[in-house]
């Protein structure tokens, strides 16, 4: 299996595991009276399942994003990209522009 696919699967599993812990803590501490709502309804298991899946998608995406950001590039050379070519920098030249007395602006008097 390619390393990137393995990285994705492992981090998605971690994300869904964290989501399960999060939903369990929501129910355990009875946040927003959630335990009562789930336990007193016959469709409470469906609500918990939907809550777990939706949080699992978010947690898995964040977990995979963190894992990708932490990847490092194994370069042996010390240059920081590019072809190492010198860039010619142009200096700005001032160009004299003669003032035209005949041109009238918006605010000038006629």
Phi, psi and omega per residue, in radians:
X1 nan 2.366 3.117
X2 -1.085 2.646 -3.064
X3 -1.102 -0.637 -3.109
X4 -1.191 -0.673 3.097
X5 -1.151 -0.735 3.110
X6 -1.106 -0.735 3.107
X7 -1.044 -0.746 -3.138
X8 -1.126 -0.833 -3.086
X9 -1.120 -0.751 -3.139
X10 -1.101 -0.774 -3.093
X11 -1.280 -0.527 3.039
X12 -1.189 -0.691 3.085
X13 -1.114 -0.712 3.083
X14 -1.100 -0.738 3.137
X15 -1.101 -0.750 3.115
X16 -1.235 -0.529 3.041
X17 -1.157 -0.752 3.082
X18 -1.117 -0.635 3.102
X19 -1.159 -0.641 3.091
X20 -1.127 -0.707 3.089
X21 -1.131 -0.732 -3.141
X22 -1.086 -0.814 3.134
X23 -1.159 -0.672 3.074
X24 -1.070 -0.705 3.101
X25 -1.210 -0.614 3.056
X26 -1.054 -0.753 3.133
X27 -1.265 -0.689 -3.099
X28 -1.118 -0.773 -3.131
X29 -1.515 0.020 3.063
X30 0.960 0.834 3.128
X31 -1.152 2.267 3.137
X32 0.978 0.546 3.125
X33 1.007 0.598 -3.052
X34 -1.205 -0.675 -3.136
X35 -1.094 -0.710 3.125
X36 -1.148 -0.728 3.139
X37 -1.114 -0.708 -3.111
X38 -1.288 -0.735 -3.054
X39 -1.336 -0.397 -3.110
X40 -1.641 -0.032 -3.131
X41 -1.901 2.595 3.092
X42 -1.360 -0.291 3.088
X43 -1.833 0.390 -3.122
X44 -1.129 -0.624 3.126
X45 -1.101 -0.584 3.116
X46 -1.201 -0.664 3.102
X47 -1.133 -0.715 3.122
X48 -1.163 -0.705 3.121
X49 -1.089 -0.801 3.123
X50 -1.132 -0.702 3.103
X51 -1.109 -0.731 3.133
X52 -1.170 -0.771 -3.123
X53 -1.160 -0.759 -3.119
X54 -1.167 -0.727 3.058
X55 -1.212 -0.568 3.105
X56 -1.118 -0.667 3.098
X57 -1.114 -0.766 3.136
X58 -1.158 -0.854 -3.096
X59 -1.137 -0.657 3.128
X60 -1.177 -0.703 3.104
X61 -1.117 -0.730 3.115
X62 -1.176 -0.746 -3.137
X63 -1.101 -0.741 3.123
X64 -1.194 -0.663 3.087
X65 -1.076 -0.744 3.101
X66 -1.111 -0.720 -3.132
X67 -1.139 -0.693 3.123
X68 -1.187 -0.702 3.127
X69 -1.139 -0.486 -3.122
X70 -1.480 -0.127 3.098
X71 -1.128 2.484 3.106
X72 -2.030 2.725 -3.130
X73 -1.716 2.188 -3.105
X74 -1.609 1.466 3.068
X75 -1.791 2.374 3.119
X76 -1.502 -0.460 -3.095
X77 -1.514 2.806 -3.011
X78 -1.675 -0.092 -3.127
X79 -1.367 2.739 -3.005
X80 -1.849 0.774 3.076
X81 1.646 2.981 -3.137
X82 1.444 3.114 -3.118
X83 -1.708 -0.005 3.122
X84 1.330 0.319 3.132
X85 -1.476 2.593 3.099
X86 -1.428 2.454 -3.140
X87 -1.766 2.224 3.105
X88 -1.353 2.147 -3.140
X89 -1.780 2.254 3.123
X90 -1.582 2.404 3.054
X91 -1.563 2.524 -3.126
X92 -1.298 2.302 3.124
X93 -1.843 2.453 3.067
X94 -1.518 2.302 -3.126
X95 -1.979 2.078 3.133
X96 -1.235 2.317 3.114
X97 -2.078 2.101 3.141
X98 -1.239 2.454 3.126
X99 -1.382 2.334 3.140
X100 -1.747 2.053 -3.124
X101 -1.272 -0.386 -3.084
X102 -1.381 -0.337 -3.121
X103 -1.379 2.265 -3.139
X104 -1.972 2.311 3.099
X105 -1.504 -3.079 -3.128
X106 -1.163 -0.633 -3.047
X107 -1.631 -0.098 -3.100
X108 -1.350 2.632 -3.137
X109 -1.449 2.592 3.136
X110 -1.553 nan nan
